[in-house]
Amino acid sequence: MSILIKNGRIFDVHKGFFTQNDILISGSKIKKIDKCISYGKVDKIINADNKNIFPGFIDAHTHIGMWTYTNNGNDANECVAPVTPLMRAIDGANPKDKCFKEILASGFTTAMITPGSGNVIGGQAAIIKTFGSSIQEMIEKPYAALKIALGENPKNVYGSIGKSPSSRMSTSAILEEEFTKAILYKEKKEKGNVDESFYWETYMPVINKEIPLKIHAHRADDILSAVRIAENFGFKYTLDHFTEGYLIDEELINKDVPLLIGPPMLFKSKQEVKNSSINSAKILSDRGYNVSVISDHPFANASYLSAFVGLMVKEGLDYIKAIRMLTINPAKALGIDDLVGSIEEEKDADIVIFDGDPLEIRTNVITTIVKGKIAYNNYS
């Protein structure tokens, strides 16, 4: 399918300003961006006069489709053992969850869905598109990160039933023991001293630095414990939630690590989030970190994530940086910035047309395009 978008105001996330151009989409890719593109045969022409065009927004940490608004709707946690690396987010996600339609109508085209934080090692996070009739159709990368969690969640889940971990000490010990065993397995396998194990092979993409650890950590000491463990093993990692991270950012200043902050406007339901701040993203972005804002859906409704970011702008966050926190920054954090996060030729045709400023609550999405397909249309 080919689509020509005419006369739109295209936001350049790299330069931070709008340009008036046409966009030609061919198949799933952006084919050409230029003024007054001449066209012969195209399947659809969209007149974007007086409309603002942005790259599709990206939610880099969500449980959408996995944690649904139904009885027994939590398919994000397998809380029967503290270590469950074989669990896959794609197997717990319901593509018919109504929230997918809602986030398409809010401009989100890509997401990382992830197991929950009830376990020390929760399982395999996936990168998906937000549009498709089946999860198989939506998958971009089925195993894109390994989810681990520190702090209150695993400690409370297992401590309450008299099992380990019941302390932060035990959580760290479990991580170090499991990763040590995985590395020993790799060494034995390379020497031909052990048969291949499906279980231990799960850790190989992390050990080989092909994918990162996705680290759930709120409190400052948990963040630093996670960093120490990940770096002792030489793993790539992202720091997710990072609630007290703005209090210890000097400890991380020379580390090139993505920070995925959220959920925004966090309800302070537990002790480890009591120091959450609406200014956290601003503070860390101003200090040079690669900051993304995440929904942690359903703990913040993903369809309102851009509105939450708009409130951060009201509190002083730079507007251009705010847009980047929903586009190119999460694309870089997920390692897919060659495909998404900005409107450029040969990138995925993930494009959203707004009738105003996307961070303003009265603005509406007119059209959402995902990989060259019109996924949502409110065009009159």
Secondary structure as GFF3:
##gff-version 3
##sequence-region A 1 380
A	DSSP	beta_strand	2	12	.	.	.	ID=ss1
A	DSSP	beta_strand	17	26	.	.	.	ID=ss2
A	DSSP	beta_strand	29	34	.	.	.	ID=ss3
A	DSSP	beta_strand	44	47	.	.	.	ID=ss4
A	DSSP	beta_strand	52	55	.	.	.	ID=ss5
A	DSSP	beta_strand	57	62	.	.	.	ID=ss6
A	DSSP	three_ten_helix	89	91	.	.	.	ID=ss7
A	DSSP	alpha_helix	98	104	.	.	.	ID=ss8
A	DSSP	beta_strand	108	113	.	.	.	ID=ss9
A	DSSP	beta_strand	121	129	.	.	.	ID=ss10
A	DSSP	alpha_helix	135	138	.	.	.	ID=ss11
A	DSSP	beta_strand	139	149	.	.	.	ID=ss12
A	DSSP	alpha_helix	152	159	.	.	.	ID=ss13
A	DSSP	alpha_helix	168	190	.	.	.	ID=ss14
A	DSSP	alpha_helix	198	201	.	.	.	ID=ss15
A	DSSP	alpha_helix	204	207	.	.	.	ID=ss16
A	DSSP	beta_strand	213	217	.	.	.	ID=ss17
A	DSSP	alpha_helix	220	232	.	.	.	ID=ss18
A	DSSP	beta_strand	237	241	.	.	.	ID=ss19
A	DSSP	three_ten_helix	245	247	.	.	.	ID=ss20
A	DSSP	three_ten_helix	249	251	.	.	.	ID=ss21
A	DSSP	beta_strand	259	261	.	.	.	ID=ss22
A	DSSP	three_ten_helix	271	273	.	.	.	ID=ss23
A	DSSP	alpha_helix	280	286	.	.	.	ID=ss24
A	DSSP	beta_strand	291	293	.	.	.	ID=ss25
A	DSSP	three_ten_helix	302	304	.	.	.	ID=ss26
A	DSSP	alpha_helix	305	314	.	.	.	ID=ss27
A	DSSP	alpha_helix	319	324	.	.	.	ID=ss28
A	DSSP	alpha_helix	328	333	.	.	.	ID=ss29
A	DSSP	beta_strand	351	354	.	.	.	ID=ss30
A	DSSP	beta_strand	365	370	.	.	.	ID=ss31
A	DSSP	beta_strand	373	377	.	.	.	ID=ss32
###
